[in-house]
Amino acid sequence: MESIRCSLCKKIFKRKKSQIVLAKKHYCSVDCQNVDRKKGRIISCYICHKKVYKKNRDVINSKSKNYFCSTKCSNQWLGSVRYGENHPNWINGKHSYKSIMSRSSSVKICKLCNENDTRILIVHHIDNNRENNSVINLVWLCHNCHYLVHHNASKLAELNKVLNNKDGNK
């Protein structure tokens, strides 16, 4: 093994004598070899800023002009950009109230019974208008309390009392 300098980045690396004799140019990595062949370039990942090699056709065909080192970084960016009205499957937003509440700073706890099991919590529209998905019109309730609010006037009055109370306590 002999030390030799990379033809592109000038980094010193080891190579067998037979390999040195056979090649005109010597590269320390596949990335350097591909960059020197003009088939692509090294680009910084949009999310983690890791340097990554991309083929020219991938750079040219990118719709967003953002480049990623992995599917994980790509999905992280897509998740931050494509939600709500920007999602390709968005229709009218009538059924997005639960995700709106999940993204808000509202604590996931039933306002009436203080149940915190997320499997039974649902979102209640205070004004009963399902098209009004403003965060101030939404509140977390458990299934039981939600049923009672819609079918029992005293529970509705209790919810209104809790909501009108500044600190949210009963």
Backbone torsions as a table, in degrees:
resi	resn	phi	psi	omega
1	MET	NA	134.4	178.7
2	GLU	-123.0	151.0	176.1
3	SER	-81.5	137.7	-179.6
4	ILE	-144.0	156.5	-177.9
5	ARG	-99.6	136.4	178.4
6	CYS	-63.0	135.9	-178.9
7	SER	-67.1	-20.5	-177.1
8	LEU	-102.8	-59.8	-173.1
9	CYS	-96.4	-4.8	176.9
10	LYS	67.7	16.3	176.4
11	LYS	-73.7	141.6	179.3
12	ILE	-88.7	133.3	179.4
13	PHE	-147.5	169.5	-177.1
14	LYS	-96.7	142.3	179.7
15	ARG	-147.0	148.9	176.0
16	LYS	-69.7	150.5	179.8
17	LYS	-59.0	-40.5	-178.3
18	SER	-63.8	-35.3	178.6
19	GLN	-71.6	-34.6	179.0
20	ILE	-65.0	-40.7	-178.0
21	VAL	-68.0	-37.8	-175.1
22	LEU	-73.7	-28.7	-172.6
23	ALA	-108.8	147.2	175.9
24	LYS	-83.6	-38.2	178.9
25	LYS	-117.6	151.2	-177.8
26	HIS	-128.6	133.4	-176.9
27	TYR	-124.0	142.0	-179.4
28	CYS	-78.1	-20.8	-178.1
29	SER	-152.1	167.1	176.4
30	VAL	-65.5	-35.2	178.2
31	ASP	-60.0	-46.5	178.6
32	CYS	-63.7	-39.9	-179.8
33	GLN	-63.1	-44.9	-178.9
34	ASN	-69.1	-37.5	178.2
35	VAL	-64.4	-42.4	-179.2
36	ASP	-68.3	-27.3	178.5
37	ARG	-81.0	-3.0	178.9
38	LYS	64.6	29.3	177.4
39	LYS	-93.0	-7.3	-178.3
40	GLY	-176.7	-169.1	179.6
41	ARG	-151.8	163.7	178.4
42	ILE	-91.8	127.7	-175.2
43	ILE	-128.3	152.3	178.3
44	SER	-85.0	134.5	177.7
45	CYS	-63.9	136.3	-176.4
46	TYR	-65.4	-32.1	-176.4
47	ILE	-90.8	-57.8	-172.4
48	CYS	-102.0	-4.5	177.8
49	HIS	63.5	19.8	175.0
50	LYS	-73.0	140.7	178.7
51	LYS	-76.3	132.3	-176.6
52	VAL	-143.3	144.3	179.0
53	TYR	-85.3	130.2	176.3
54	LYS	-127.6	138.3	176.4
55	LYS	-69.0	151.9	-179.5
56	ASN	-58.1	-39.1	-179.0
57	ARG	-65.6	-33.0	176.9
58	ASP	-68.8	-37.3	178.9
59	VAL	-67.6	-44.7	-178.4
60	ILE	-67.6	-39.8	-174.7
61	ASN	-83.5	-2.6	-178.9
62	SER	-68.4	125.4	179.9
63	LYS	-75.9	-39.3	-176.2
64	SER	-86.9	-16.6	-174.8
65	LYS	62.3	21.0	171.1
66	ASN	-107.9	137.0	-175.4
67	TYR	-119.4	144.8	-172.7
68	PHE	-129.9	151.2	-179.3
69	CYS	-84.1	-21.9	-175.9
70	SER	-153.5	169.3	175.9
71	THR	-65.2	-34.0	180.0
72	LYS	-60.2	-47.9	178.8
73	CYS	-65.8	-39.3	178.8
74	SER	-62.3	-46.2	179.7
75	ASN	-66.1	-34.4	177.9
76	GLN	-62.9	-43.3	178.3
77	TRP	-67.0	-44.6	-179.8
78	LEU	-60.6	-40.6	179.7
79	GLY	-64.9	-31.7	-180.0
80	SER	-80.9	-22.1	-176.1
81	VAL	-101.3	-39.2	-172.8
82	ARG	-103.0	75.0	170.5
83	TYR	-140.2	160.6	-178.5
84	GLY	65.4	-134.4	-176.7
85	GLU	-66.5	-20.5	179.9
86	ASN	-84.2	-7.1	179.9
87	HIS	-76.5	138.4	-178.0
88	PRO	-61.3	-24.2	-179.7
89	ASN	-95.1	8.3	-178.9
90	TRP	-63.3	133.6	179.1
91	ILE	-111.9	-67.0	-178.5
92	ASN	-145.4	-6.5	176.7
93	GLY	83.6	3.8	-178.5
94	LYS	-63.4	-28.0	-174.6
95	HIS	-110.1	19.7	-176.1
96	SER	-98.8	6.7	-173.7
97	TYR	-63.8	-33.0	-179.8
98	LYS	-68.2	-40.4	178.1
99	SER	-70.1	-31.7	176.1
100	ILE	-63.3	-44.7	178.9
101	MET	-67.8	-36.9	179.7
102	SER	-64.5	-35.9	180.0
103	ARG	-79.7	-16.6	-178.5
104	SER	-78.7	173.6	-179.2
105	SER	-85.2	5.0	-179.6
106	SER	-65.1	132.8	179.9
107	VAL	-74.1	135.1	-179.4
108	LYS	-80.3	86.9	178.8
109	ILE	-151.5	141.4	179.8
110	CYS	-64.8	129.7	-177.8
111	LYS	-68.2	-22.9	-177.1
112	LEU	-96.4	-48.3	-174.5
113	CYS	-108.5	-0.6	178.8
114	ASN	63.3	24.9	175.0
115	GLU	-71.1	134.7	-177.6
116	ASN	-119.1	13.6	176.9
117	ASP	-75.6	109.1	-174.0
118	THR	-65.1	-17.7	179.2
119	ARG	-69.7	-24.0	-177.8
120	ILE	-111.4	2.7	179.0
121	LEU	-84.6	138.0	176.2
122	ILE	-133.6	168.6	-177.7
123	VAL	-100.2	132.1	178.5
124	HIS	-110.3	136.2	174.6
125	HIS	-87.9	118.1	-174.9
126	ILE	-62.2	-42.5	-179.0
127	ASP	-89.6	6.8	-179.7
128	ASN	61.6	16.1	176.1
129	ASN	-99.9	105.2	-175.2
130	ARG	-70.2	-11.3	176.8
131	GLU	-90.0	-12.1	178.0
132	ASN	-91.9	90.9	-176.7
133	ASN	-100.0	29.9	174.9
134	SER	-68.9	142.6	-176.8
135	VAL	-59.9	-33.1	-179.9
136	ILE	-73.4	-12.0	177.2
137	ASN	-97.5	-0.2	-175.6
138	LEU	-115.6	146.4	178.8
139	VAL	-148.2	146.0	177.5
140	TRP	-81.2	131.9	173.0
141	LEU	-137.9	152.4	172.6
142	CYS	-78.4	166.8	-177.8
143	HIS	-57.6	-43.7	-176.8
144	ASN	-64.0	-49.6	-179.9
145	CYS	-64.9	-35.6	178.3
146	HIS	-62.6	-43.4	177.3
147	TYR	-61.4	-45.5	-177.9
148	LEU	-65.4	-36.7	179.0
149	VAL	-62.6	-37.0	-179.5
150	HIS	-81.1	-19.8	-173.8
151	HIS	-122.4	0.7	-177.6
152	ASN	-137.8	117.7	-175.6
153	ALA	-63.8	-34.4	-178.5
154	SER	-69.0	-35.1	177.1
155	LYS	-69.5	-36.5	176.1
156	LEU	-63.3	-42.4	178.0
157	ALA	-64.4	-39.5	178.2
158	GLU	-63.3	-42.2	178.3
159	LEU	-63.3	-44.7	178.6
160	ASN	-60.9	-38.5	178.4
161	LYS	-64.5	-42.8	179.7
162	VAL	-65.5	-42.8	-178.7
163	LEU	-68.5	-33.3	179.1
164	ASN	-78.3	-18.9	176.2
165	ASN	-72.7	126.6	-173.2
166	LYS	-60.3	-40.7	-175.6
167	ASP	-90.9	-2.4	174.3
168	GLY	79.6	8.1	177.9
169	ASN	-91.2	157.7	178.4
170	LYS	-73.6	NA	NA
